[in-house]
């Protein structure tokens, strides 16, 4: 059976079975993934030098990677996506858009404030590092669900995995290039990613950040805490939108 394909107004194509119902409802209003962030993203990509470097942390199914390549095919494009299922979807979508893995570098670690390994909660598009002390379920019901998942009859949900982690500083060293634009959508771990990149921030190794901000941390919102960290490292805030109308996260753009 042929799989249904969703084609966005910008030409990016993905398989419909990868999308959530709430995403499809949002696309009926405006047929792009994030109406407010996308306009900013396109402007930032068009500012980059043709052979510049773009990084998407939390690349999910590859939407922004594919769009970046469409807008500027000569960019060096890196995607960071620790969830194996999303990497599989990403690969499917690359083929669907007549692209290959040779057009991108995909990294399977999660970025946070320390290197090693951590537990990771698989919640699809809301996946993130799990709370301290979380353990995998071992009930008969959980084993039955895993069996159904293994044979493809059920998608994993709320599964706790162990993933390798690295810091932003280590990632910058791995890329080996100045990063012209780093986009981040990490479901509440934005501050932890930035804390793992203090050396890179001070050195200006990432020229521009585009951050989707989520949630609250210790009284300050995560948006405010990200802004303070970036300003303390000498970044100028270009766009500061803690609340957005058309998408579920804030938008912060900072450049150096």
PAGU-43778 format. One record per residue (C-alpha): residue in three letters; x negated, y, z. Coordinates in pm, 1 decimal, decimal comma. Layout:
BEGIN
<gugu type="Ala" u="X" v="Y" w="Z"/>
...
***
This chain:
BEGIN
<gugu type="Unk" u="0,0" v="0,0" w="0,0"/>
<gugu type="Unk" u="-132,3" v="343,7" w="-91,8"/>
<gugu type="Unk" u="-189,9" v="576,0" w="203,8"/>
<gugu type="Unk" u="-16,8" v="914,1" w="198,3"/>
<gugu type="Unk" u="-248,9" v="1210,7" w="157,2"/>
<gugu type="Unk" u="-206,2" v="1559,8" w="301,6"/>
<gugu type="Unk" u="-355,0" v="1836,7" w="86,0"/>
<gugu type="Unk" u="-414,4" v="2170,8" w="257,0"/>
<gugu type="Unk" u="-378,8" v="2498,6" w="70,2"/>
<gugu type="Unk" u="-759,3" v="2535,8" w="70,8"/>
<gugu type="Unk" u="-797,2" v="2206,1" w="-117,2"/>
<gugu type="Unk" u="-916,5" v="1992,0" w="175,5"/>
<gugu type="Unk" u="-752,8" v="1647,6" w="166,9"/>
<gugu type="Unk" u="-701,9" v="1407,5" w="459,2"/>
<gugu type="Unk" u="-498,7" v="1093,4" w="512,1"/>
<gugu type="Unk" u="-162,9" v="1165,9" w="675,0"/>
<gugu type="Unk" u="-187,7" v="871,0" w="913,9"/>
<gugu type="Unk" u="-479,3" v="1051,7" w="1083,3"/>
<gugu type="Unk" u="-259,0" v="1347,5" w="1178,8"/>
<gugu type="Unk" u="-35,0" v="1403,4" w="1481,2"/>
<gugu type="Unk" u="331,2" v="1499,5" w="1446,2"/>
<gugu type="Unk" u="267,4" v="1836,2" w="1614,6"/>
<gugu type="Unk" u="-10,5" v="1908,2" w="1366,5"/>
<gugu type="Unk" u="216,2" v="1828,8" w="1072,2"/>
<gugu type="Unk" u="483,4" v="2059,0" w="1216,7"/>
<gugu type="Unk" u="225,4" v="2338,8" w="1247,5"/>
<gugu type="Unk" u="113,6" v="2286,1" w="888,1"/>
<gugu type="Unk" u="470,7" v="2340,8" w="767,6"/>
<gugu type="Unk" u="445,1" v="2700,2" w="891,0"/>
<gugu type="Unk" u="105,1" v="2757,8" w="732,6"/>
<gugu type="Unk" u="-71,9" v="2478,5" w="553,0"/>
<gugu type="Unk" u="-418,0" v="2509,2" w="709,8"/>
<gugu type="Unk" u="-551,9" v="2341,6" w="1022,0"/>
<gugu type="Unk" u="-587,4" v="2651,9" w="1243,5"/>
<gugu type="Unk" u="-439,7" v="2964,2" w="1089,9"/>
<gugu type="Unk" u="-622,0" v="3220,4" w="1303,5"/>
<gugu type="Unk" u="-958,3" v="3050,1" w="1334,1"/>
<gugu type="Unk" u="-977,8" v="2957,7" w="966,5"/>
<gugu type="Unk" u="-979,0" v="3319,0" w="845,8"/>
<gugu type="Unk" u="-1267,7" v="3391,4" w="1084,3"/>
<gugu type="Unk" u="-1446,5" v="3070,5" w="979,9"/>
<gugu type="Unk" u="-1427,3" v="3152,9" w="609,3"/>
<gugu type="Unk" u="-1566,4" v="3500,9" w="669,6"/>
<gugu type="Unk" u="-1855,4" v="3362,9" w="877,0"/>
<gugu type="Unk" u="-1940,8" v="3091,1" w="622,9"/>
<gugu type="Unk" u="-1946,6" v="3346,9" w="342,4"/>
<gugu type="Unk" u="-2195,8" v="3556,9" w="541,1"/>
<gugu type="Unk" u="-2447,4" v="3270,6" w="561,1"/>
<gugu type="Unk" u="-2744,4" v="3245,2" w="325,3"/>
<gugu type="Unk" u="-2683,5" v="2981,7" w="52,7"/>
<gugu type="Unk" u="-2937,1" v="2741,4" w="206,0"/>
<gugu type="Unk" u="-2841,5" v="2816,5" w="566,2"/>
<gugu type="Unk" u="-2745,9" v="2572,6" w="840,9"/>
<gugu type="Unk" u="-2393,9" v="2513,9" w="976,8"/>
<gugu type="Unk" u="-2314,6" v="2283,8" w="1271,7"/>
<gugu type="Unk" u="-1969,6" v="2162,3" w="1382,5"/>
<gugu type="Unk" u="-1969,2" v="2028,8" w="1740,2"/>
<gugu type="Unk" u="-1654,8" v="1818,6" w="1780,1"/>
<gugu type="Unk" u="-1620,3" v="1754,4" w="1407,4"/>
<gugu type="Unk" u="-1326,3" v="1510,5" w="1452,9"/>
<gugu type="Unk" u="-1200,7" v="1395,0" w="1109,9"/>
<gugu type="Unk" u="-1424,4" v="1634,8" w="917,4"/>
<gugu type="Unk" u="-1188,2" v="1916,9" w="821,8"/>
<gugu type="Unk" u="-1430,8" v="2205,4" w="878,0"/>
<gugu type="Unk" u="-1728,8" v="2010,6" w="742,2"/>
<gugu type="Unk" u="-1545,9" v="1954,6" w="415,4"/>
<gugu type="Unk" u="-1421,5" v="2313,5" w="399,1"/>
<gugu type="Unk" u="-1773,8" v="2448,7" w="464,5"/>
<gugu type="Unk" u="-1910,4" v="2238,3" w="178,7"/>
<gugu type="Unk" u="-1634,5" v="2360,8" w="-52,5"/>
<gugu type="Unk" u="-1712,8" v="2722,9" w="33,5"/>
<gugu type="Unk" u="-2093,6" v="2692,9" w="22,9"/>
<gugu type="Unk" u="-2221,6" v="2365,2" w="-129,0"/>
<gugu type="Unk" u="-2590,7" v="2439,2" w="-62,7"/>
<gugu type="Unk" u="-2553,2" v="2466,9" w="314,9"/>
<gugu type="Unk" u="-2728,0" v="2216,5" w="541,5"/>
<gugu type="Unk" u="-2423,5" v="2082,6" w="729,1"/>
<gugu type="Unk" u="-2437,2" v="1887,3" w="1055,9"/>
<gugu type="Unk" u="-2140,5" v="1732,3" w="1236,2"/>
<gugu type="Unk" u="-2141,2" v="1617,2" w="1599,6"/>
<gugu type="Unk" u="-1871,2" v="1359,5" w="1677,6"/>
<gugu type="Unk" u="-1907,3" v="1099,6" w="1956,1"/>
<gugu type="Unk" u="-1574,5" v="919,8" w="1895,7"/>
<gugu type="Unk" u="-1629,7" v="625,0" w="1659,5"/>
<gugu type="Unk" u="-1270,8" v="625,7" w="1532,3"/>
<gugu type="Unk" u="-1299,1" v="988,2" w="1428,0"/>
<gugu type="Unk" u="-1628,8" v="917,8" w="1253,0"/>
<gugu type="Unk" u="-1452,2" v="644,0" w="1058,6"/>
<gugu type="Unk" u="-1172,7" v="886,4" w="962,2"/>
<gugu type="Unk" u="-1435,8" v="1144,5" w="869,5"/>
<gugu type="Unk" u="-1605,1" v="898,9" w="633,8"/>
<gugu type="Unk" u="-1269,5" v="816,7" w="473,0"/>
<gugu type="Unk" u="-1201,4" v="1186,1" w="418,9"/>
<gugu type="Unk" u="-1543,6" v="1250,4" w="268,0"/>
<gugu type="Unk" u="-1472,0" v="987,9" w="2,6"/>
<gugu type="Unk" u="-1121,5" v="1128,3" w="-47,1"/>
<gugu type="Unk" u="-1277,3" v="1470,5" w="-120,1"/>
<gugu type="Unk" u="-1539,1" v="1324,5" w="-361,1"/>
<gugu type="Unk" u="-1819,6" v="1372,9" w="-108,9"/>
<gugu type="Unk" u="-2066,3" v="1131,3" w="50,6"/>
<gugu type="Unk" u="-2254,3" v="1101,0" w="380,0"/>
<gugu type="Unk" u="-2560,8" v="1223,8" w="189,0"/>
<gugu type="Unk" u="-2395,8" v="1569,0" w="182,1"/>
<gugu type="Unk" u="-2394,6" v="1587,4" w="563,6"/>
<gugu type="Unk" u="-2581,9" v="1478,3" w="875,5"/>
<gugu type="Unk" u="-2349,4" v="1321,1" w="1133,1"/>
<gugu type="Unk" u="-2462,2" v="1285,9" w="1495,9"/>
<gugu type="Unk" u="-2288,4" v="1036,7" w="1727,3"/>
<gugu type="Unk" u="-2393,3" v="1180,1" w="2065,9"/>
<gugu type="Unk" u="-2183,5" v="1408,1" w="2281,5"/>
<gugu type="Unk" u="-2332,8" v="1746,5" w="2369,4"/>
<gugu type="Unk" u="-2325,0" v="1848,7" w="2735,3"/>
<gugu type="Unk" u="-2552,5" v="1993,7" w="3004,7"/>
<gugu type="Unk" u="-2764,6" v="1679,6" w="3051,0"/>
<gugu type="Unk" u="-2908,4" v="1394,3" w="2845,4"/>
<gugu type="Unk" u="-2837,2" v="1025,0" w="2903,5"/>
<gugu type="Unk" u="-2489,1" v="871,3" w="2894,2"/>
<gugu type="Unk" u="-2148,8" v="959,7" w="3034,5"/>
<gugu type="Unk" u="-1797,5" v="821,7" w="3036,5"/>
<gugu type="Unk" u="-1573,9" v="960,8" w="2764,0"/>
<gugu type="Unk" u="-1193,9" v="963,1" w="2755,1"/>
<gugu type="Unk" u="-1056,4" v="868,4" w="2414,6"/>
<gugu type="Unk" u="-745,4" v="1085,7" w="2375,9"/>
<gugu type="Unk" u="-762,8" v="1132,8" w="2000,9"/>
<gugu type="Unk" u="-787,6" v="1501,7" w="1917,9"/>
<gugu type="Unk" u="-800,2" v="1586,2" w="2290,5"/>
<gugu type="Unk" u="-1091,7" v="1351,4" w="2362,3"/>
<gugu type="Unk" u="-1352,3" v="1473,0" w="2608,6"/>
<gugu type="Unk" u="-1594,4" v="1356,4" w="2875,3"/>
<gugu type="Unk" u="-1398,1" v="1179,0" w="3148,4"/>
<gugu type="Unk" u="-1370,8" v="1290,9" w="3509,1"/>
<gugu type="Unk" u="-1642,7" v="1168,5" w="3743,2"/>
<gugu type="Unk" u="-1568,8" v="818,9" w="3871,6"/>
<gugu type="Unk" u="-1322,5" v="720,1" w="3599,0"/>
<gugu type="Unk" u="-1338,2" v="348,2" w="3518,2"/>
<gugu type="Unk" u="-1197,9" v="137,4" w="3234,2"/>
<gugu type="Unk" u="-868,0" v="-39,7" w="3300,5"/>
<gugu type="Unk" u="-901,9" v="-416,4" w="3348,3"/>
<gugu type="Unk" u="-537,8" v="-523,3" w="3381,9"/>
<gugu type="Unk" u="-384,6" v="-795,8" w="3164,4"/>
<gugu type="Unk" u="-181,4" v="-525,0" w="2992,4"/>
<gugu type="Unk" u="-500,1" v="-331,4" w="2912,0"/>
<gugu type="Unk" u="-665,9" v="-645,7" w="2774,0"/>
<gugu type="Unk" u="-361,8" v="-710,8" w="2553,8"/>
<gugu type="Unk" u="-374,4" v="-351,7" w="2423,1"/>
<gugu type="Unk" u="-744,0" v="-390,3" w="2341,8"/>
<gugu type="Unk" u="-667,3" v="-710,7" w="2151,4"/>
<gugu type="Unk" u="-402,8" v="-529,2" w="1944,3"/>
<gugu type="Unk" u="-650,0" v="-248,8" w="1883,0"/>
<gugu type="Unk" u="-916,7" v="-494,8" w="1770,7"/>
<gugu type="Unk" u="-688,5" v="-640,1" w="1501,6"/>
<gugu type="Unk" u="-574,6" v="-295,2" w="1389,3"/>
<gugu type="Unk" u="-216,5" v="-313,2" w="1521,8"/>
<gugu type="Unk" u="-259,8" v="-37,0" w="1777,8"/>
<gugu type="Unk" u="-475,6" v="274,5" w="1789,4"/>
<gugu type="Unk" u="-681,9" v="320,2" w="2108,8"/>
<gugu type="Unk" u="-539,6" v="572,5" w="2356,6"/>
<gugu type="Unk" u="-667,6" v="693,6" w="2693,1"/>
<gugu type="Unk" u="-953,3" v="445,2" w="2664,7"/>
<gugu type="Unk" u="-1264,2" v="520,2" w="2868,5"/>
<gugu type="Unk" u="-1587,8" v="466,7" w="2678,8"/>
<gugu type="Unk" u="-1955,3" v="519,4" w="2751,7"/>
<gugu type="Unk" u="-2128,3" v="748,6" w="2503,2"/>
<gugu type="Unk" u="-2485,4" v="879,0" w="2469,8"/>
<gugu type="Unk" u="-2526,5" v="1248,7" w="2550,7"/>
<gugu type="Unk" u="-2784,9" v="1512,9" w="2472,1"/>
<gugu type="Unk" u="-2830,3" v="1881,4" w="2542,1"/>
<gugu type="Unk" u="-2790,0" v="2161,8" w="2293,4"/>
<gugu type="Unk" u="-3161,0" v="2241,7" w="2337,0"/>
<gugu type="Unk" u="-3253,1" v="1885,4" w="2234,9"/>
<gugu type="Unk" u="-3008,6" v="1898,6" w="1945,5"/>
<gugu type="Unk" u="-3159,6" v="2223,6" w="1814,8"/>
<gugu type="Unk" u="-3503,8" v="2061,3" w="1823,9"/>
<gugu type="Unk" u="-3367,5" v="1759,4" w="1634,8"/>
<gugu type="Unk" u="-3213,4" v="1973,4" w="1359,4"/>
<gugu type="Unk" u="-3545,3" v="2152,1" w="1321,2"/>
<gugu type="Unk" u="-3391,1" v="2455,8" w="1153,6"/>
<gugu type="Unk" u="-3253,4" v="2783,6" w="1281,3"/>
<gugu type="Unk" u="-2877,9" v="2725,8" w="1310,8"/>
<gugu type="Unk" u="-2697,7" v="3010,0" w="1134,2"/>
<gugu type="Unk" u="-2350,4" v="2914,6" w="1258,8"/>
<gugu type="Unk" u="-2249,7" v="2671,1" w="1532,3"/>
<gugu type="Unk" u="-1877,7" v="2602,2" w="1565,3"/>
<gugu type="Unk" u="-1757,2" v="2426,9" w="1879,0"/>
<gugu type="Unk" u="-1428,6" v="2256,0" w="1970,8"/>
<gugu type="Unk" u="-1502,6" v="2034,1" w="2269,9"/>
<gugu type="Unk" u="-1179,2" v="2042,0" w="2471,7"/>
<gugu type="Unk" u="-1295,7" v="2221,6" w="2784,7"/>
<gugu type="Unk" u="-1667,2" v="2135,8" w="2780,3"/>
<gugu type="Unk" u="-1773,4" v="2460,3" w="2613,9"/>
<gugu type="Unk" u="-1953,5" v="2589,6" w="2923,8"/>
<gugu type="Unk" u="-2137,8" v="2259,5" w="2973,7"/>
<gugu type="Unk" u="-2261,0" v="2266,2" w="2613,9"/>
<gugu type="Unk" u="-2387,7" v="2623,4" w="2651,7"/>
<gugu type="Unk" u="-2558,4" v="2542,7" w="2984,1"/>
<gugu type="Unk" u="-2749,4" v="2268,3" w="2804,5"/>
<gugu type="Unk" u="-2879,3" v="2522,9" w="2554,0"/>
<gugu type="Unk" u="-3018,2" v="2805,8" w="2767,1"/>
<gugu type="Unk" u="-3360,6" v="2794,7" w="2598,1"/>
<gugu type="Unk" u="-3202,8" v="2800,7" w="2252,5"/>
<gugu type="Unk" u="-2969,4" v="3085,1" w="2349,7"/>
<gugu type="Unk" u="-3251,2" v="3298,4" w="2486,0"/>
<gugu type="Unk" u="-3460,1" v="3232,5" w="2172,8"/>
<gugu type="Unk" u="-3169,0" v="3305,0" w="1938,9"/>
<gugu type="Unk" u="-3209,8" v="2960,8" w="1775,9"/>
<gugu type="Unk" u="-2834,1" v="2967,8" w="1714,8"/>
<gugu type="Unk" u="-2758,6" v="3293,5" w="1537,1"/>
<gugu type="Unk" u="-2377,1" v="3285,6" w="1564,1"/>
<gugu type="Unk" u="-2133,4" v="3085,4" w="1777,5"/>
<gugu type="Unk" u="-1769,1" v="3026,6" w="1685,9"/>
<gugu type="Unk" u="-1609,7" v="2868,5" w="1993,2"/>
<gugu type="Unk" u="-1257,2" v="2738,9" w="2045,7"/>
<gugu type="Unk" u="-1204,9" v="2792,1" w="2419,1"/>
<gugu type="Unk" u="-983,9" v="2581,6" w="2646,4"/>
<gugu type="Unk" u="-868,2" v="2579,1" w="3005,4"/>
<gugu type="Unk" u="-999,1" v="2727,9" w="3329,0"/>
<gugu type="Unk" u="-1309,4" v="2677,2" w="3542,0"/>
<gugu type="Unk" u="-1345,9" v="2786,1" w="3906,4"/>
<gugu type="Unk" u="-1120,1" v="3091,2" w="3881,8"/>
<gugu type="Unk" u="-1270,7" v="3232,2" w="3565,2"/>
<gugu type="Unk" u="-1120,4" v="3105,1" w="3245,6"/>
<gugu type="Unk" u="-1359,0" v="2900,0" w="3034,8"/>
<gugu type="Unk" u="-1327,6" v="3171,6" w="2772,0"/>
<gugu type="Unk" u="-1456,2" v="3429,8" w="3021,6"/>
<gugu type="Unk" u="-1734,3" v="3203,7" w="3144,4"/>
<gugu type="Unk" u="-1852,0" v="3135,3" w="2787,4"/>
<gugu type="Unk" u="-1850,1" v="3508,2" w="2717,6"/>
<gugu type="Unk" u="-2059,9" v="3579,9" w="3029,8"/>
<gugu type="Unk" u="-2316,1" v="3310,8" w="2945,3"/>
<gugu type="Unk" u="-2355,3" v="3438,2" w="2590,7"/>
<gugu type="Unk" u="-2382,0" v="3803,2" w="2695,6"/>
<gugu type="Unk" u="-2643,0" v="3712,3" w="2958,0"/>
<gugu type="Unk" u="-2851,9" v="3558,6" w="2678,5"/>
<gugu type="Unk" u="-2834,1" v="3872,4" w="2466,1"/>
<gugu type="Unk" u="-2550,1" v="3783,0" w="2230,6"/>
<gugu type="Unk" u="-2313,0" v="4050,4" w="2104,3"/>
<gugu type="Unk" u="-1944,3" v="3956,1" w="2114,9"/>
<gugu type="Unk" u="-1783,0" v="4005,4" w="1773,1"/>
<gugu type="Unk" u="-1442,0" v="3848,7" w="1834,0"/>
<gugu type="Unk" u="-1281,9" v="3800,6" w="2175,0"/>
<gugu type="Unk" u="-935,4" v="3640,7" w="2160,7"/>
<gugu type="Unk" u="-855,7" v="3444,1" w="2478,1"/>
<gugu type="Unk" u="-497,4" v="3388,7" w="2361,4"/>
<gugu type="Unk" u="-385,1" v="3299,5" w="2010,8"/>
<gugu type="Unk" u="-36,2" v="3271,3" w="1865,9"/>
<gugu type="Unk" u="-83,2" v="3005,4" w="1600,2"/>
<gugu type="Unk" u="-317,9" v="2753,9" w="1766,9"/>
<gugu type="Unk" u="-368,3" v="2604,1" w="2113,0"/>
<gugu type="Unk" u="-710,7" v="2751,4" w="2197,0"/>
<gugu type="Unk" u="-883,0" v="3087,2" w="2226,2"/>
<gugu type="Unk" u="-1146,3" v="3216,4" w="1983,8"/>
<gugu type="Unk" u="-1484,5" v="3359,9" w="2074,6"/>
<gugu type="Unk" u="-1747,8" v="3470,9" w="1821,5"/>
<gugu type="Unk" u="-2091,1" v="3585,3" w="1940,0"/>
<gugu type="Unk" u="-2401,9" v="3670,0" w="1734,3"/>
<gugu type="Unk" u="-2765,1" v="3754,8" w="1796,8"/>
***
